Amino acid sequence: MSRQPTGDDIKACCAAAYSSDAVALLLGDSYHPGGTTLTRRLADALTLTPGRRVLDVASGRGTTALLVADTHGVEVDGVDYSAANTALAQGAAQAAGLAERARFTTGDAEKLPYTDGVFEAVVCECALCTFPDKAAAAAEFARVLRPSGRLGITDVTAEPARLPPELAGLGARIACIADARPLAEYSRILAQAGLRTITTERHDSAMLRMIDQIEARLSVLRMTAPDKLTAAGVNLEAAPGVLGAARTAVADGALGYALLIAVKDN
């Protein structure tokens, strides 16, 4: 009987997947539905002002952190489980001339390497759905926020009981689907950590656009770089079925994408 993956297994698999070149080829610079357009909307909703400290949890290669640092004049710390992503993000900050205002650290979202109450805002894009212990991550968001600080999330939403078999298992979890939750449940998880939701927006169309993008890029990569996809664990035979199931799930309302803003009241 095969062993069930532990939380650490899932984190390691996600980190490895999202630091691979193949994922960058499939998803582009921004690893989430809505891309930088939705990131800008999220940053605006956080009412950021120059000089404030912001934490980007699951910062990946630094796209969100660098955008926010550049457009809002804030100081951003990014934390990611992948050391490879941390190095790439720091290099991107140097290249963009933002190294003095954007710093990147390798760490665990469920055990953030920061002291209490040091950030005015926390952002987390398309990542809470992958965390094995979402309550622990929410508690950490709250811990590092100052009173009246804001949390901004964009994430996959799902009705788990209604997802088809193609969207279950470890692979789908890494793809931000299998352990995604309904929007109301995210709000409940945050509320238990002392974070009160003040804004929610549905952006399901962004999920459909990302599916279209992946299908188009996958078609090209099948012809030009199949070895990279295979090395990254992409099942070329199963991928069309998974993408089709995801598209149907969005149409049925079982899968989507949302923006959420919460505030720490005390």
N, C-alpha and C positions, 0 to 999 in steps of 0.2 A: 504494500500500500504506500503510495507516495505521500511525502510529508507536506502538510499544509504550509504555505509560506507565512513566515512571521512578519511582524511589522517592520523589522530591520531588513528582511528580504525584500519587501515591497519598496521600501525607501531606496535600497541599493539598486533595484531594477529600474525604478523611475529615474534615478540619478544617471545611471548608465545610458538609458534610452535618450534622455533629453540632453545629454552632452555629446551624442553621436552626430556625425556629419550628415548622415542620411535623414535624420529628423529635421535638421536645418534645411536640407534640400526640399523636403516635403512641405514644411510649414513656413519657410522664409525667416525673416528677422524676428517676427513677433509670434510666439508660440501659443497663441490663443485666438479664439474667434473675436472678430471686431478689430483686431490689430491695433495700430497706434491711434486710430480714430477713437476707439472706445477707451483706450488708456488716457487720452486727453480729456475725454468727458469725465472719467473717474477722477482725475487730478483736479479738474475744475470743481467737482462736487465736494472735494475735501477742503476747499477754500484755503489753499496753501499760499503763504506769503514768503518773500525772500528771507533767508536766514533760518527758517524753521528746520527742525530735524525730522527726517522721514525714514522709515524702515521699509524696505521692499523684501518681503519674505518669499522664498523660492525665486530668487532674482534671475536665475538662468544666466544667459550671456550678457545681461545688463541692459537690455533694450528699454524696459520700463523705467528703471532707475535713472538711466542717462537722459531719457526724454524729460522726466520730471525735474531733474536737476537743471537741465538746460532751459526749459520753458518757464519754470516757476522760481528759479533762483534759490532753491532750497539745498540743504545738505542731506545727502542720501547715503544710508548704509544698506548694502544688499547682502543677504545671507542665502546660501544655497547648499544643498546636501552634497553636490558634486564639486570636488576640488578642481576638476578640469573646467567647469563652468566659471568658477571663481577666478581662475587665471585668465580665461578669455575675457571676462567682464572687466577685470582690472586693466587688461591691455586695451580694450575698447575705450575705457575712460581716459587712458593716457593719450590715445590717438585723437580723441575728441577734445582734448584740452580741459577735461573735467576732473582730473585726478584729485584735485584739492577739495572738490565738493562731492565726490562719489567714491566710496570705499566698499570693498567686497570681502566677505569672510565666508569660510566654509563652516557650516553648522546645521543643526537640526531644528526644524520649525517647532517641534514639540519640547525643545529645551534650548530656547534662544540664548545665545552667548552675550547678553546685554543686561545691565542693571535695571532696576525698577524705575518706571516713570521718566524715561529719557527722551521719548519721541512725542512730537505733536501729532504725528499721523503714521499709520501703518497701511501699506498696500499689499495685496496678495492676489495675483492674477492667475486664474485657471490652475490652482494648486491645492486649495483646501480639500477639494474632492478626492485628491490622491492620498491625503494624509491618513495613515491608519487610525490614529487617535485624534479625531477632530476636536473633541472637547479639550484635550490637553493643549492643542495648538491655539484654540480660542482663548484659553486661560493665559497662555503666553502673550498673545496679542494684547490682552487687557493689562497684563503685568507691566509690559514695557511702555505702555501709553501713559501720558500725563492725564490728570483729570481734565475733562472736556476734550480730550484728544479724540481724533476720528479714525475709524477703520474703513478702508475702501476695498471692496472685493468685486472682481468679476469672475464668474465661475459657471461650470456646467451644472445644470439642474436635471434631475431625473426622478421618475417614479419607478423605483427598483423592481417592484412586483410586475410592472408592465413591460419591462425590457425583454426583447427576444434573446434566445440563447446565444446568438452571435455576439451580443454585447455583454457577456458575462466572462468571468475568469480574470487571471492576472494580466493578460495582454490588454483586455479592455479596461482594466483598472489603470494601467499605465497610460492608456489613451484618454484618461479623464472621464470615463463613462461608468464603469462597473460599480464604483462606490460613491458616485454622485448622489445627492439627496434633493428632495423638493426644496424650493426656495423657503417655504415656511419653516422647514426643519433647520436650515442654516440659521435662520433668525432665532429659533429656540436655543440652538447650541450656543450662539453668541450671547443671548440673554442670560443663560446660566453662568456665563463668565463675567457678567456685569457690563455687557455691551448692548445698548439699546438701538435697534434698527430704526432709522429715521427716513430712509429712502430705499425703494426697490424699483427696478426697471427691468422689463423683459427685453431681451435682444436675441430671440430665437432665430431671426433671419441671419444673424451673424454666424450661427452654427451651420446653417445651410450653405452660406458662402464659403465657409472653410471646407466643408465636405466637397464642394465643387472644385476648390483649389487643390485639395489633396488628390482628387481623381485625375485632374488635368496633369498635375506634376508626376503622379504615379505612372500615368500613361507614357510620359516622356522618359522617365527614369527606367522603365522596363526595357526600353530600347537602348538607352545610353549608359546606364550605370546599374545594371541588375545586381552585380556583385556587392555594391555598397549597401543596397537594400537588404540582401540576404544576410550580410555580415551584421547588420543592425537588428536582425531578428524579425524583419518584415516578411510575413508569409504572403508571397505574391499570388498564390492560388486563393487564399482566404480573403485577401484584402477587398476585392469587389463586393463580396457578400456582406462583409462587415460594414462597408460604407453604404451599401444599399439598405441594410437594416437600420443604420443610424439615420438615414434620410427619412425612412418610413416612420421611425420613432419620433422624429421632430414633427412630422406632419400629423401624427396621432396625439401630440401633446405629452408624450412620455419622456421626451428628451428636449433640452433647450439650453439657453444661456441667459444669464442675468447679471445685473449690476446691483450692488447693495452697499449702503453707507450706514455705519453704526457709530454711536458716540459713547464714550466712557463718562458716565455721569459723576463719578466721584473717585 
